């Protein structure tokens, strides 16, 4: 399935504000995540560290939570708990030195 995921891409489905403040905060968050992964996994390649930071960013991003609430009808506690669980899995992989494909 993941091999064909790109075939279903229909462009941007989530509109993000075209606001310099939003872009600055977004960039600050991504840079902070990348620094954290770099500190925790200094022996990983740059693509591996970027992939792990990107995974954390996707999980942290509001549309991930919204998808769980709207499409899966999880209540707030379950949706939040699911996101926290997934972030924990990524963190555990980083701690166990199990890099993503990169």
C-alpha distance (Angstrom), angle and dihedral (degrees) to the residues before:
residue distance angle dihedral
X1 . . .
X2 3.80 . .
X3 3.80 90.2 .
X4 3.81 89.7 65.2
X5 3.82 99.1 37.7
X6 3.79 91.9 103.6
X7 3.82 89.7 59.3
X8 3.81 90.3 65.6
X9 3.78 96.5 50.6
X10 3.78 108.7 121.8
X11 3.76 99.0 178.9
X12 3.76 124.9 -95.2
X13 3.79 114.3 -11.3
X14 3.80 96.5 176.2
X15 3.77 117.2 61.4
X16 3.78 112.1 -140.9
X17 3.78 122.3 -163.2
X18 3.78 115.5 -94.8
X19 3.77 91.6 -137.7
X20 3.83 125.4 130.7
X21 3.81 90.9 -138.8
X22 3.81 91.3 54.4
X23 3.80 91.1 48.0
X24 3.82 91.7 49.6
X25 3.81 92.7 50.5
X26 3.80 90.4 46.4
X27 3.80 91.8 50.9
X28 3.81 91.1 46.4
X29 3.84 90.8 52.9
X30 3.81 93.0 48.1
X31 3.81 91.9 47.9
X32 3.81 91.1 49.2
X33 3.80 92.0 50.0
X34 3.79 91.1 48.9
X35 3.82 91.7 49.4
X36 3.81 90.5 50.1
X37 3.80 92.7 50.6
X38 3.81 91.6 44.7
X39 3.81 89.8 53.1
X40 3.81 92.9 47.1
X41 3.81 96.7 42.8
X42 3.80 108.3 27.7
X43 3.82 93.4 156.8
X44 3.80 94.3 57.1
X45 3.76 119.1 99.3
X46 3.79 118.9 -102.0
X47 3.84 91.4 -107.8
X48 3.83 90.6 51.2
X49 3.82 92.2 49.6
X50 3.79 91.4 46.4
X51 3.81 91.2 49.3
X52 3.81 92.2 51.1
X53 3.81 92.1 47.0
X54 3.81 89.9 47.6
X55 3.81 90.8 51.4
X56 3.79 90.4 52.7
X57 3.80 90.1 47.5
X58 3.82 92.2 51.9
X59 3.78 90.6 50.7
X60 3.79 92.2 46.8
X61 3.82 91.8 48.3
X62 3.82 115.2 102.9
X63 3.83 96.0 -125.2
X64 3.82 89.2 65.5
X65 3.80 89.9 58.1
X66 3.81 91.7 42.0
X67 3.81 90.7 53.1
X68 3.80 90.9 54.9
X69 3.80 91.7 48.8
X70 3.80 99.0 42.3
X71 3.81 106.3 32.3
X72 3.79 98.1 29.3
X73 3.80 96.9 31.7
X74 3.79 93.4 -135.2
X75 3.77 114.3 163.2
X76 3.80 119.5 -119.2
X77 3.80 95.1 -92.7
X78 3.82 93.9 49.2
X79 3.79 93.7 44.7
X80 3.80 92.4 48.4
X81 3.80 91.0 44.5
X82 3.80 91.2 49.9
X83 3.80 92.1 52.1
X84 3.81 90.5 47.5
X85 3.81 90.2 49.1
X86 3.80 92.3 51.5
X87 3.80 92.2 47.0
X88 3.81 86.7 50.8
X89 3.81 90.7 54.0
X90 3.80 91.2 52.9
X91 3.80 90.1 46.2
X92 3.81 90.8 49.6
X93 3.82 90.5 51.4
X94 3.80 89.7 51.1
X95 3.82 91.2 48.1
X96 3.82 91.1 47.9
X97 3.82 91.5 49.6
X98 3.81 92.1 -117.4
X99 3.80 103.1 144.2
X100 3.78 123.3 -160.8
X101 3.78 120.1 -115.6
X102 3.72 105.0 -77.9
